[in-house]
Amino acid sequence: MARRILVTGGTVFVSKYLARYFAGLGADVVVLNRNTKQQLEGVTVIEADRHALGNVLDGQHFDAVIDVTAYNAQDVDNLARALGSATFETYVMISSSAVYPTTNLQPFVENGRLGLNTEHEVWGPYSEGKIAAERAVLQQIPNAYIIRPPYLYGPMNNVYREAFVFDCADASRAFRLPGEGEMRLQFFHVRDLCRFINVIIGQRPQQHVFNVGNPESVSVREWVELCYRAAGKPLECVEVHNVPQRSFFPFHDYQYELDVRAQRELMPETTPLAEGLRESYAWYSAHRNEVVAKPYMKFIDEELPNMPVPTH
């Protein structure tokens, strides 16, 4: 009999990809959302707001619940209450690397301290909400699993990150690097996230909190070069100094690394970044209208027009 899997959301990036991935494996996928966006084919929709679920899950059985849209404790409280009238085998919450304070030793380990660092806060209320959501999960849902990814990327990504670099490449623009482009970034392909969750559901390991991510990080310059290469364009760079990074670049001025040894023991292979970015470019080329652009180019053209000669 096919596994029955509930995915919260199901219409945007991670939750949408997860729903399609498990449907592709032959699972009976049920998505829980407000039904205000186009739905995937081949899934069952439970139309409801997770803040007013009522009895929509009464009597339901799921082999797994994958909670992608829990952003605070109230989100967890509402779903846990509704699931009280249902049965399920495994619960997996998608959390975030933002739960680790910037003062923790790196690479961040799963049993490290959680919390905000008020002296150098990067993630704002998002971090606070995810920390509270994790605590609510551990208090209310026995044997739950928590997944903490770094920057997720891949097809269906509606966040203007690699898409911004692709736009620059397609326009044959010299790319404005923050500083010398040495800050390092850690990524994880959304399909690898799905693969790891599938391992969790199948094996139900003893460890219940996992960092996930590629074992190797890359510099900003290396990432931008891979994006340009995926778009089939040569890269020229212009270094930008003493300008707030988020004005013209899609990542915070903050370098961190997750310890992913536990993930690798269960799932040794991950998608090479170059391959994943080629997939991302192919998807974006056909779905540009699904990504909301941010005004990085406008800022560059208006505030950084007189820059030095590009450097390769």
N, C-alpha and C positions, 0 to 999 in steps of 0.2 A: 504494500500500500504506500502511496506517495506521502512524503512528509508534508504536514500542514504548517506553514510558517506565517506568522504575523509580522509585518513591517510597519512601524509608525512612519507616516509620511508616504513616500512612494511616488512623488511627482517631481522632485528636485534632486539633482546630483547624487549624493551618497545613498539616500533612501531609494531613489529611482533605480540606480545601478544595482543595488542589492536586490530589489524586487525582480528585476530582469534576470540577474545572475541565477537566483534560486529557481525562478520559473524555468530557466534554460536547463537546469539540472533535473527537471521533472517534478519539482515540488508544487504543491497546491499553495500558491502565495495569496495571502490576504493583506491588503493595504488599508490602513486606518488614516483617513484624512477628511478634509471638509468638502472634497469633491468640487473644488473651484478651479482646478487646472486639468489639462488633458491627462487622461489616465493611460497607463500602459495596457497593451493588449495582453490577454491571457492571465490577468489577475482578477481576484474578487475584491470589490470595494466595499468597505464598511464606512458609510458616510457619517462622520461625527467630528465634533471639535473635542480634542483631548481634555479640554477644560470643562466639558459638559457631556461626559460619556454616558451617564445614566446607566441603562441596562443593556447597552448594545453588545456587550460581550458575554452576557448571561448564557450559560450552557455551552459555550464554545470550548473546543479543545485544540491546542496547538502543540506541535512537537517543539517549536521554538518561537520565542518572542524576541525580535530584534528592535530595540528602542533607539531610534536615530534622533528623535526630536525632543529629548529630555534636556532642557536647558536650565532648569532650576528644581528645587525641592517640590514645589507645587505640581510641576509636570509629572514627577514621579508619584507623588501622592495620588493624583487623579487616576493614573493608569493602574497603579497597584490596587486601588479600591475597586476599579472595574474588573480587574483580573481575579479578584477574590471570588467572583461568581463564575469563573472559567477554570479550566485546568491547562497546565502547560508543563513541559519537561525542562526546558532550558530557557533562561532569560539572559540576553546580552545587551548591555548598554554601551553605546558609542560615546565615550567621554572625550577628553582632549589633553594634550600635553600642557595646556594652559593651567592645569591644576597645580603644577610645580612652581614654587616661588623662584625668582631669579637668583636668590642667594644660595640655593641648594648646590652642592657639589655636582659637577657634570662628569660623565653623562648621568642624567637623571635615572634613578632606579625606582622600581615599582613600590618598594617599601619606604621610599623617602618621604619627608615631611610635605604635606600639602598646605597651601596657604598663599596669601597675597604678600607682596613686598611693596610696601607703601613708598619706599624711597625711589624705586625704579619700576613703576607699574607699567606693564605692557598691554595686558589684555583687558583691563577694566572690569566692568560688571560681568562680562562673559566668563571670566575665570571664577569669580565668586559664585556665579550660578552653577557652574559645572561641579565645583567642589561640594556645594550643598546638594546637588542632584546625586552625586556619588554616595554621600552619606545617607541620603534617604533610601537609595537602593539597598545599601548594606543593612539598613535597619528593618526594611519592610519585605524584602524579597530574598528568601533563603537560597543559598547556593548560586547567587547571581554572578555573572561574569562582567567585568568592566574592561573596555578596550581604550587605550590612550594613544591615538595616532599623532604624528607630526603634521606637516603640510600634506594634505591629500591632493592628488591630481589625477588626470585621466579624462577619457570621454565623459561627456555630460557635465563637466565642471562649469558651473555658471558664475564662479567667482573670477573676477578680472585679474588673473595672475599670469599664467602662461599665455592666455589670450592677448594680453597687452603686448607681450614680447612678439607674438606672432603678428600682431597688427603693425608693429614697428618694422619687422622683417619684411612683410608684404609691401610696405610703403618704401622699402629700401632706405630707412632712416638710420643714421648713426645712433647707437643706443647710449643713453645717458646712464652711466654706472654710478652707483653711490660709492664715492671714494675710489679706491683702486679695485673694488669688486672682490675683496678678499673675504668678506663675511661669508660664513658657511651656512648652508641650508640642508635640512633633512626632509626627504620626501617619502611618500608611500603611494603606490598606484592603487586606485580604488578597487581594481579587480583583486589585488593581493589582499586587501582588507576583506573582501568577500570570501576569498579562499581561506583566510585564517579563521573567520567566523565559522565557515563550514567545518574546519578541523575541530573547533571548540564544540560545536554541536555534536559532531560524531564521536569525539574522544572524551569529552567532559573531563578535562585534566584537573589535577588536584589544585594547581595554582588558579586563582580566580581574578587576578588583576594583571593585565599585560600591557606593557609598552609594545607598540608595533612601529615598523619603519624600515627603510632600507638600511643595511648595516653600515653603508658609507655615506657621508655627507659630501656635498659639492660646494665650491665657492660660487658666489653670485656670478662672476665672470664665466665660469664653466657652465652654469645653468643657462645663462643667456646665449652662450655659444651653441649649446645643444638645441635650444629653441630655434635659433636662426638656421641651424643645419637641418632641423626637421622641416622648416619652411623652404629649404633649398636656396638660402641666401647667405652670402658672405657677411661676416660681422665686422663692423667698425664701431669702436667704443670712444666715448668722450667721458672723461672722469669729472664728476661733480663733487666739489668739496664745500663744506660750510653752508649747506642748504638742507633743511629738514627732509629726511629721506622719503617719508610717506607722501610728500608733495608730488613726487615724480616717479616713485617706484612702489611696487605693490606689496612690499614686506616691511615690517618694522625693523628698526635698527637694533636688532637683538639676535644674538647667535646662541643656539642651544643644541644639545644632542641628547637623544634618548638611548638608554641601554636596552637593546633588543635581543639579548642572548636567549631569553626564555622563549620568545617567538621563534627564533631560528632553530631551537631544538625541536619544535613541533612542525615548523615549515621552513626548511633550510633555504629554498629558492625564492627570490623575488624578481620582479620584472626590471631589467636594466633600464636606467633612466632614459637613455637615448631611444630605446624602443618604445617606451611609454609615451614620450613626447611626440614621436612620429604618429602614434595612434591619436594623441590629443589634437595634433594639427589637422589630421584627416577629419576628425569629428568636427572641430571648430570651423573648418572650411565649409562644411555643409550645414552648420547650425549657428551661424553668427548671431542671429536674432535672439538666441536663447541666453546670451551673455550680456549683462548690462555693463557697458564701458564706464570707466571712471575718467575724470578729466586730466589724466597725467599728461597727455600730449598738449593739451591747451596750456597747462602750466609751463611745460618745457618751451613751447613756442613763444609764450608771452614773457616769461620770467627768466629763461635761460637761453636767449637767442644768440648771444655773442660768446660762444664757448671756444676753447682752443681747438686746434686741428685734431681730428680723430686719431686715435692710436689703435693699432691692431693688437 
